[in-house]
Amino acid sequence: MNNKKNFKTSKSRSQSRTNSKQNNRHYYHNPKSAQQIAEGQVIPLKIKRLGINGEGIGYYQRTICFIKGALPGEKVLATITEVHPRYLTGVLHQIKKASPDRVTPIDAYADEVGGFELEHLAYPAQLEFKRDVIRQALTKFRPAGYQDYELRPTIGMDDPVAYRNKAQFQIRRLADGRIGAGLYKEGTHELVDLATCSVQHPLTMKIIRAAVALFTKYDVDIYDEHHNEGELKTLVVRVAQATQETQVVFITNTPQLSHATEIIDELSTQFPEIVSFMQNINPGRQSLIWGDQTVKLRGQDTIREELDGLSFNLSARAFFQLNPQQTVTLYDEARKALSITPNSRIVDAYSGVGTIGLSLASEAKEIRGMDTIADAITDATENARLNSITNARYEVGSAEKLLPKWLKEGFQPDGIVVDPPRVGLDRRLIDAILKSAPKHFAYVSCNPSTLARDLVPLVKKYRVEYIQSIDMFPQTARVEAVVKLTLRNA
């Protein structure tokens, strides 16, 4: 979440006439200073800290500046890219004094697309930054007693690369006519063709590059979003780290995919790990990558992953953590936060394919989970059967609706674990949690800002014992955390 606000800049009439001839450059005027700052101007800065998106923060003429790529302690020259009455944004022009924590990024395009924004920061400093992001969010939303919360050091990885088990790359024709596979340059729809990607599982990248070569060989009809025509839009490759079973999904604009048989034949020969080929149909200009219809082209419906002694079947759209190694750590922390006993009845809200709840089932009396995606609940139920777990049940529906329903039916949970999307908890679910008041509560968060916001009403009834940050996404500004909450006066 970004707390910057957008405003139009003001100029004098004479300046406006002059500047309209200079590429319509914008100017910032600080009322406490006689000077103005223009887009494109190079200014000196000393960087004080990192913002929540990983950008360097400094001050120029008492105005906050957000400088992409700059690090705390650095003295830099920055080129201003946007001007607003209350803040400026910019990019590095020159580093006059480098931070001792600055390192050379592994990926040459680390400053162009998301997912690499902290590759220039040494890993120990990344871990400390991620704890500080949580501190910043708490300071902004100020839940009661936040100054005294125990913020534990971030748990990182021994080798913070090659951890992402799924690649979801756009397929487009580049300016030179070649077919590219990659991610959009930040703030644009200009594709950056990713020949390498250090944070991806190596097999996902090998398959994607081989697929691009086959799309070129067979002259596949690539989607053109400007004209809203063409077939192939996106390629998704997911690898089960434990079994190496791999699924390839072609996301298309149309039901047909030309040369699918030939491409599948060749990919199958090159990569025997691929056991599932699927097609998802998502017509038109959509902000969402996935459409509603998924069909099997060849092989299995699912791939099998193993995690902490359990097996999971994953369908194409099923949510599963992108970093299996750190997922074991994350769920272990959730288990600790819940203080489970053999008599515990646990609610697993936002259950997905059942990964959290099933990992707790052997220690609890009963697990109940819910998810709004029917395929995920089908997978969760099948995963319980697959692991011979009989004390877990799953229902399709939202947590804010099902939890009150279960309470009316007489079900009283001893603990609840929530792992919501980045938008955080629905207010109705918060109300249901406060009403049911389970003694133990673990909040697994992927967004410090919505976590801090949600804690404001929750801490009226719950006490924050600690917040344990976990680095699920090294080299990025993202951080996950497990919050241990206990009922007050319990």
Residue, then its C-alpha position, 0 to 999 in steps of 0.5 A: m500500500n502506498n500513502k502518496k497522494n496525487f495532486k496537480t502542480s501549480k505554476s505561474r502563468s508566465q512559467s506555464r506558457t514557457n514550460s508548455k514548450q518544454n515537453n509540458r514538464h511539471y514543476y513542484h513549488n515548496p511554499k517554504s522555498a523560493q525554488q521550484i523543482a521540475e520533472g527531469q531535474v537532477i537533485p542531490l539527496k541523502i537517503k534516510r531509509l527504505g519505504i514500504n515498496g523498497e524505494g529509497i526515501g530522502y528529503y529535498q527542500r523539506t520535501i519527501c522524495f521516493i527514489k527507486g533503487a537508492l539505499p539508506g545511507e547513500k548520497v545520490l543524484a536523483t532524476i525527478t520523474e514525478v512532481h506533486p505538492r507533497y512529495l517527489t518521485g525519481v530514479l537514480h542518476q548517480i551514486k556519490k556515496a554507496s551503501p555498504d549493503r549495496v550488491t550487484p543484482i543477479d538479473a540485468y533487468a532487476d530495476e525494470v520489472g517487479g519481483f527483483e526490486l531488492e536484488h541490489l540490497a545485501y540479504p541480511a539488510q533485506l531481512e531487517f528491512k522486512r521487519d521494519v516494513i511491519r514497524q512502519a505499518l503499525t506506526k501508520f495505523r496505530p493499533a492499541g499498544y503497538q509500540d510494545y509489540e514484539l517484532r521478531p527478527t525475520i526468518g530468511m533462507d539459506d540460499p535466497v534464489a530459485y525458490r518460486n515454484k510457479a512462473q506466470f509469464q505474458i506472451r507477446r510479440l516484441a517490437d522487433g517481431r520476436i515472440g517474448a515471454g516475461l513480465y510487464k515493465e513497471g507501470t506499463h504494458e511493455l513486455v520485458d522478455l525474461a531470458t533468465c530469472s534468478v528467483q524462479h525454479p530453474l525448470t520453470m524457466k527451461i520449459i518457458r524458453a523451450a515453449v517460446a522457441l516452439f511458438t516461434k517454430y509453429d508461428v503461433d497466433i499471439y494475442d495482440e491486446h491493442h487490437n484484442e485479437g489473437e490466441l495465446k496470452t499467457l503461459v503458466v508453469r508450476v513445478a512440484q518441488a518434492t516430486q518434480e511433477t510439472q503442469v503447463v497451462f496455456i491461457t488463451n483469448t480463444p477456445q482454439l490454440s493452433h498447433a497445440t498438439e505439436i507443441i505438447d508433443e515436443l515439450s513432452t519429449q524434452f521434459p518428461e517432468i511435465v505430466s499435465f497440460m491444461q488450457n484456460i480460456n480468458p477472452g478479451r482485455q482482462s485485468l485478471i490473468w485467469g478465465d473461468q473455463t479450464v480444460k485438460l489438453r493431455g495428462q493428469d488434472t493435477i500435480r502432486e506436491e509433498l510438504d512436511g510429510l503431507s501430499f497435496n494434489l494441485s489443480a491449475r487454479a489452486f492456490f499454493q504457496l510459491n516458496p515451498q521451503q519457506t512454507v514449511t517454516l510459515y506453517d510451523e510458526a502458525r502451529k506455534a501461534l495456535s498452541i494446539t492441544p489434542n482437544s482443539r477445534i480449529v477453523d482454517a479460514y481461506s483454506g485454499v487446498g487445505t495446506i495449513g489446516l491439514s498440517l495441523a490436523s494430527e495435533a487437533k481434534e477437528i479442522r474446519g476450512m472454507d474457501t470461495i473457489a470450489d476447485a480449491i475445496t475439491d482439492a482440499t477434500e481430496n488432499a485430506r483423503l489422500n493423507s488419510i485425514t478424517n478429522a478435517r472438513y471443507e466447505v465452499g463459501s466465504a469465511e465471513k458467512l460460514l463462520p457465523k453459520w457454524l456458530k449457530e449450529g453449535f460449533q465453537p472453535d478453540g482457535i482460528v487461523v486466517d491467511p487472507p489475500r492482500v486486501g486483508l480480512d473482511r469486516r464481517l469476518i472480524d466481527a464473527i471472530l470477535k463474536s466467537a472469541p476463540k482463545h487462540f488466533a493466528y493471523v498469517s499476513c502477506n500485507p503489513s498494511t492491511l494486517a496493521r489496519d485489521l489489528v485496530p479492531l482485533v486488539k480490543k479483544y485480543r492481545v498481540e503476543y508477537i509478530q514473526s516476519i518470514d521472508m517468503f519472497p527474497q529479493t522483493a519488498r514483500v514480507e509475510a508474518v505470523v501474528k500470535l494473538t490471545l484472547r484477553n482475560a482468557 
